Amino acid sequence: MLKYIILFSLFKVSANLHAQEALSVVWYNVENAFDTIDDPITHDEEYLPDSEKEWVSWKYWTKLNRISKVLRSSSGMQPPDVIAVCEIENADVLYQLVHRPALRAVDYRVIHYESPDFRGIDVGLAYNPATIQFFASRQIRVPIDTIDGRTTRDILLASATWNGDTLHFFVNHWPSRRGGQAVSSIKRITAARTLMSQIDSLEMKYSSPKIIVVGDFNDGPADESIELLRSSGLHIEMTDWSPNQGTHRHAGRWEYLDQWIWSQALDTGTTQVDTSYIYMNGGMIEESPRYPGIQPRRSWRGNRFTGGYSDHLPIVLRITQDGS
């Protein structure tokens, strides 16, 4: 398996790609992609025109334009077939994101459900109907409201057919480390157990289902919640990746909070994972003002809009189908 970061839009593919059909999937935590309209049901007050951030239309469209260009370039010559994201406020934000000029020609379809998240942010998925056909989707509630009364994002399950095969996508944004990693870990363990229960249900319905799990897990490959997934037989892709890289940098330390995870069925047969990588280009990163090295270039520094991107880097997965 190839593991590398793409720098300055340099795209690499495996040597045997010409003999295969390929599907590209991109995941990106787009960090606080709120619209400028007040939702009275959620706590979105920080991102409104009259807030301290003065979140007005030109800032909103600047952010969406930049994120859309990253998504378009992340998969190389062809646009992504599937785009999965988190920290979008609603379906309109996701639709507007994938219909910015950089992505508009694809005419992506959108899958989104409103979740009970305290701040009103959700996960979502967009896909190119010319290359992959989704036939079912639903939201999965993560019952952490019984722990401290603060609800979180639902997990999205979406199933599709691609070149005659069936793929099941679980899109996740697990509870944050608010209050400290040790104190909050039980919430992510609850999310892991919820996910495992749903995977068990799929395995009872399908023989050796091809399952792709992706998201911002707010835990790394060695943490207990991810270890639970590993113990259930899932492949944890970032396990042996370099500790000097990552998708998110906190207090000068890189972490793999965004991860690709998949079922054993995608390690065998004609439909398999071919390549995975972290994507970035020069505009998406900056020198850290506090620690040696680079960090993702965010949209904000305090309440000042910097015109950046996100505090996470996107990750890309290529799935191939042997054409021989």
Buried (B, 14 or more C-beta within 10 A) or exposed (E): EEBBBBEEEEEEBBEEBEEBBBBBBBBBBBBBBBBBEBBEEBEBBEBBBEBEBBBBEEBBEBBBBBBBBBBBBBBBEEBBBBBBBBBBBBBEBBBBBBBBEBBEEBEBBBBBBBBBBBBBBBBBBBBBEEBBEBEEBEBBBBEBEEEBEBBBBBBBBBBBEBBEBEBBBBBBBBBBBEEEBEEBBBBBBBBBBBBBEBBEEBBEEBEEBBBBBBBBBBBBBEBEBBBBBBEBEBBBBBBEBEEEBBBBBEEEEBBBBBBBBBBEBBEEEBBBBBBBBBBBBEBBBBEEEEEEEBBBBBBBEEEEBEEBBBBBBBBBBBBBBEEE
